[in-house]
Amino acid sequence: MTEEDLRQRIAYHEAGHAVLSWTYGLNFEKVHILSDKECSGKVSLGDWPDWDRDFVLATAKTLLAGEAATEILTGVPVDWDEHFDVRGSDIDVFIHRVLSLGWYENDADGFMDYSAALTQCFSEVRSLLEERWPAVEALACALLDRGALSGEEAVDLMASAPGPGPVARLSADFEEEQEEEKRRFG
């Protein structure tokens, strides 16, 4: 892979994170593909609200968006085994966020099954990005051209791209889910 191919991948990866952040109404201050000691790109989230179920689910799905954008761009399926071995990777953080929701099932041996939640979320994330691909492309091209954009610049760019904008709610049945949890757990 050439350096330019890698740079393009990074731009689309970060654009995927940013577009899904915007889709879910998560504020971010900056998106960049400028390398530093810690990473080759980043979406810097702004203020975080209380950690309610919708917020945790939104951030968990946003973590998957970089890999989904890369998969859409390249056509190469994500190698999940590669990601499970990296402590602190997007997938590692995703699993911990999903577990914090209690959104997992135990397999026949009583072990937690991450794959069902991961597969379902990744499929949803990929579909959301495919619907918003013009926004991903516009943002990735701007990142390749400029290297970095403020959150406001990125949002303006995404909002002007064809396709759907932000979603109203993550889960339409959220209030019902909360009431059910209160009934079950007191």
C-alpha positions in Angstrom: 0.0 0.0 0.0 1.4 3.4 -1.0 1.5 6.3 1.5 -1.2 8.1 -0.5 -3.5 5.0 -0.3 -2.9 4.8 3.4 -3.7 8.5 3.8 -6.9 8.0 1.8 -7.9 5.1 4.1 -7.3 7.2 7.2 -9.3 10.1 5.8 -12.3 7.8 5.1 -11.9 6.0 8.4 -12.0 9.3 10.3 -14.8 10.7 8.1 -16.8 7.6 9.0 -16.4 8.3 12.7 -17.3 12.0 12.2 -20.4 11.3 10.0 -21.8 8.9 12.5 -21.0 11.3 15.4 -23.0 13.9 13.5 -25.7 11.4 12.7 -26.3 10.7 16.4 -25.9 14.3 17.5 -22.6 13.8 19.3 -20.6 17.1 19.3 -17.1 17.0 18.2 -14.5 19.8 18.2 -12.2 18.7 15.4 -11.5 15.9 12.9 -8.0 15.4 11.5 -5.7 13.1 9.6 -2.5 14.7 10.8 -0.2 12.1 12.3 1.1 12.4 15.8 2.7 10.0 18.3 -0.6 8.5 19.4 -2.6 8.1 16.1 -2.8 8.8 12.4 -6.2 10.6 12.7 -8.8 11.5 15.2 -12.3 12.9 15.9 -12.1 14.9 19.1 -15.5 14.7 20.8 -16.8 17.8 22.6 -18.7 17.8 25.9 -20.2 14.5 26.8 -23.7 14.3 28.2 -24.7 12.0 31.0 -23.9 8.4 30.2 -27.5 7.3 29.4 -28.3 4.3 27.3 -28.7 6.3 24.1 -25.4 8.0 24.5 -23.5 4.8 25.3 -25.0 3.1 22.2 -24.3 6.1 20.0 -20.6 6.2 21.0 -20.3 2.5 20.7 -21.7 2.6 17.2 -19.5 5.6 16.3 -16.4 3.6 17.3 -17.4 1.0 14.6 -17.9 3.6 11.9 -14.2 4.0 11.0 -13.9 0.3 10.2 -17.3 0.4 8.3 -16.1 3.3 6.2 -12.9 1.5 5.4 -14.7 -1.6 4.5 -17.1 0.3 2.2 -14.2 2.1 0.5 -12.0 -0.9 0.0 -14.5 -3.7 -0.3 -12.3 -5.7 2.0 -14.3 -7.2 5.0 -13.0 -6.3 8.5 -10.9 -8.9 10.1 -12.4 -8.8 13.6 -9.9 -11.2 15.1 -7.2 -8.6 14.4 -9.1 -6.0 16.3 -10.0 -8.2 19.3 -6.3 -8.6 20.1 -5.6 -4.9 20.4 -6.2 -3.5 23.9 -7.7 0.0 23.7 -8.7 -0.5 20.0 -12.1 0.8 18.8 -13.5 -2.7 19.0 -12.1 -3.2 22.6 -13.8 0.0 23.7 -17.0 -0.9 21.8 -17.2 -4.2 23.7 -16.8 -2.6 27.1 -19.5 0.0 26.2 -21.9 -2.6 25.0 -21.2 -4.7 28.2 -22.0 -1.6 30.3 -25.5 -1.7 28.7 -25.9 -5.3 29.6 -26.5 -5.9 25.9 -25.1 -9.3 25.5 -26.2 -12.9 25.7 -24.4 -15.9 27.3 -23.6 -18.8 25.1 -24.4 -22.4 26.1 -21.3 -22.5 28.3 -22.3 -19.4 30.1 -19.7 -17.1 28.4 -20.6 -13.7 27.1 -21.2 -13.7 23.3 -19.9 -10.4 21.9 -20.3 -11.4 18.3 -24.1 -11.0 18.1 -24.0 -7.4 19.4 -21.0 -6.6 17.3 -22.5 -8.1 14.1 -25.8 -6.4 14.6 -24.3 -3.0 15.4 -21.7 -3.2 12.6 -24.5 -4.0 10.1 -26.5 -1.0 11.3 -23.5 1.3 11.2 -22.6 0.2 7.7 -26.1 0.9 6.5 -26.2 4.3 8.0 -22.9 5.2 6.4 -23.9 3.8 3.0 -27.0 6.1 3.2 -24.7 9.0 4.0 -21.8 8.1 1.8 -21.8 11.5 0.0 -21.2 13.1 3.4 -18.4 10.6 4.1 -16.8 11.3 0.7 -17.1 15.1 1.0 -15.5 15.1 4.5 -12.7 12.6 3.4 -11.9 14.8 0.4 -11.7 17.9 2.6 -9.5 16.1 5.1 -7.2 14.9 2.3 -7.0 18.5 1.0 -6.7 20.4 4.3 -5.6 17.8 6.9 -8.0 19.0 9.6 -11.4 20.6 10.0 -13.1 22.2 13.0 -16.3 20.5 14.2 -18.3 23.4 12.8 -16.6 23.2 9.4 -17.2 19.4 9.3 -20.8 19.7 10.2 -21.4 22.4 7.6 -19.8 20.2 5.0 -21.8 17.1 6.0 -25.1 19.0 6.2 -24.6 20.3 2.7 -24.1 16.8 1.2 -27.0 14.9 -0.3 -28.6 12.2 1.8 -30.2 11.9 5.2 -29.1 14.0 8.1 -29.0 13.3 11.8 -31.5 10.8 13.4 -34.1 12.1 15.8 -33.5 9.3 18.4 -31.3 6.3 18.6 -34.1 4.1 19.9 -37.7 5.0 19.4 -38.7 2.7 22.2 -36.1 4.1 24.7 -38.7 5.2 27.2 -40.4 1.8 27.1 -37.0 0.1 27.6 -36.3 2.3 30.6 -39.7 1.5 32.2 -39.2 -2.2 31.6 -35.7 -2.0 33.3 -37.3 -0.2 36.2 -39.9 -2.9 36.5 -37.4 -5.7 36.3 -34.7 -4.2 38.5 -36.6 -2.0 40.8 
